[in-house]
């Protein structure tokens, strides 16, 4: 299979769909339906081996959760943000590091931008996960 941003994005969404109850999307929806993880490409560094053949892709996975109230919303986010466990974004993404054989490896490197975000007229809790994929 040819490596494209789309195939990598789809592979990441497939891994995220392992989390029960989490909607995973390889494309940005018009309107989010929390809890939802959306995969965005952020950069590509070509030719990491100084010759054609290995590129480094950076993705941001944005997690959107409902904010019923501050305490319950943050409790839901805690499970997704944990480094391990059945609800962990990191564990789900790293379950298949080859994304079905199209990548050489991947790694979730950080969690950032955790906080409240306004989308339309609704306030959600969100967090961004950085994923580096070598393919």
C-alpha positions as semicolon CSV with decimal commas, in nm:
position;residue;x (nm);y (nm);z (nm)
1;X;0,000;0,000;0,000
2;X;0,125;0,347;-0,087
3;X;0,200;0,574;0,206
4;X;-0,005;0,893;0,198
5;X;-0,110;1,139;0,464
6;X;-0,461;0,999;0,422
7;X;-0,362;0,636;0,480
8;X;-0,165;0,731;0,791
9;X;-0,450;0,949;0,920
10;X;-0,696;0,662;0,864
11;X;-0,465;0,417;1,040
12;X;-0,442;0,644;1,344
13;X;-0,822;0,678;1,353
14;X;-0,856;0,299;1,332
15;X;-0,624;0,257;1,631
16;X;-0,818;0,520;1,827
17;X;-1,146;0,338;1,757
18;X;-1,022;0,062;1,991
19;X;-1,137;0,278;2,283
20;X;-1,494;0,184;2,369
21;X;-1,729;0,480;2,338
22;X;-1,478;0,710;2,166
23;X;-1,561;0,833;1,818
24;X;-1,249;0,853;1,602
25;X;-1,231;1,059;1,285
26;X;-0,963;1,083;1,016
27;X;-1,130;1,400;0,886
28;X;-1,254;1,710;1,063
29;X;-1,630;1,684;1,114
30;X;-1,857;1,983;1,064
31;X;-1,977;1,942;1,421
32;X;-1,802;1,729;1,687
33;X;-1,988;1,459;1,879
34;X;-1,800;1,408;2,207
35;X;-1,618;1,214;2,312
36;X;-1,435;1,232;1,981
37;X;-1,073;1,218;1,865
38;X;-0,986;1,392;1,539
39;X;-0,659;1,332;1,352
40;X;-0,487;1,631;1,186
41;X;-0,158;1,624;0,995
42;X;0,074;1,902;1,114
43;X;0,405;1,855;0,930
44;X;0,616;1,624;0,716
45;X;0,995;1,607;0,724
46;X;1,111;1,437;0,407
47;X;1,413;1,209;0,363
48;X;1,509;1,151;0,728
49;X;1,781;0,908;0,613
50;X;1,924;1,175;0,380
51;X;1,796;0,980;0,083
52;X;1,450;0,902;-0,048
53;X;1,269;0,643;0,156
54;X;1,191;0,750;0,512
55;X;0,975;1,048;0,599
56;X;0,868;1,176;0,940
57;X;0,503;1,271;0,973
58;X;0,373;1,471;1,268
59;X;0,005;1,452;1,356
60;X;-0,206;1,618;1,620
61;X;-0,488;1,413;1,765
62;X;-0,739;1,649;1,921
63;X;-0,956;1,493;2,189
64;X;-1,293;1,662;2,244
65;X;-1,495;1,573;2,552
66;X;-1,821;1,707;2,684
67;X;-1,809;1,947;2,974
68;X;-2,117;1,854;3,173
69;X;-1,954;2,020;3,468
70;X;-1,589;2,086;3,549
71;X;-1,542;1,790;3,785
72;X;-1,711;1,522;3,570
73;X;-1,561;1,651;3,245
74;X;-1,210;1,643;3,385
75;X;-1,264;1,295;3,531
76;X;-1,354;1,172;3,182
77;X;-1,045;1,342;3,036
78;X;-0,819;1,181;3,298
79;X;-0,877;0,833;3,156
80;X;-0,807;0,945;2,800
81;X;-0,493;1,132;2,906
82;X;-0,346;0,846;3,111
83;X;-0,025;0,693;2,971
84;X;-0,170;0,340;2,998
85;X;-0,504;0,168;3,031
86;X;-0,802;0,067;2,820
87;X;-0,917;0,428;2,773
88;X;-0,571;0,574;2,713
89;X;-0,527;0,764;2,386
90;X;-0,153;0,684;2,394
91;X;-0,210;0,311;2,445
92;X;-0,470;0,294;2,167
93;X;-0,258;0,481;1,913
94;X;0,051;0,274;1,989
95;X;-0,139;-0,058;1,974
96;X;-0,041;-0,108;1,609
97;X;0,274;0,096;1,549
98;X;0,278;0,004;1,179
99;X;-0,079;0,122;1,112
100;X;-0,163;-0,197;0,930
101;X;0,177;-0,223;0,765
102;X;0,201;0,124;0,604
103;X;0,435;0,278;0,864
104;X;0,767;0,165;1,006
105;X;0,686;0,287;1,356
106;X;0,514;0,563;1,551
107;X;0,524;0,722;1,894
108;X;0,292;0,946;2,095
109;X;0,532;1,209;2,223
110;X;0,326;1,458;2,424
111;X;-0,002;1,588;2,553
112;X;-0,056;1,963;2,528
113;X;-0,322;2,232;2,515
114;X;-0,546;2,070;2,776
115;X;-0,831;2,303;2,859
116;X;-1,164;2,451;2,765
117;X;-1,236;2,530;2,401
118;X;-1,535;2,700;2,249
119;X;-1,670;2,538;1,932
120;X;-1,972;2,725;1,804
121;X;-2,181;2,807;2,108
122;X;-2,062;2,510;2,315
123;X;-1,769;2,484;2,554
124;X;-1,580;2,153;2,544
125;X;-1,277;2,014;2,719
126;X;-1,001;1,941;2,469
127;X;-0,647;1,809;2,465
128;X;-0,394;1,769;2,186
129;X;-0,169;1,465;2,150
130;X;0,138;1,479;1,926
131;X;0,208;1,164;1,726
132;X;0,524;1,109;1,521
133;X;0,502;0,849;1,244
134;X;0,795;0,719;1,041
135;X;0,698;0,582;0,701
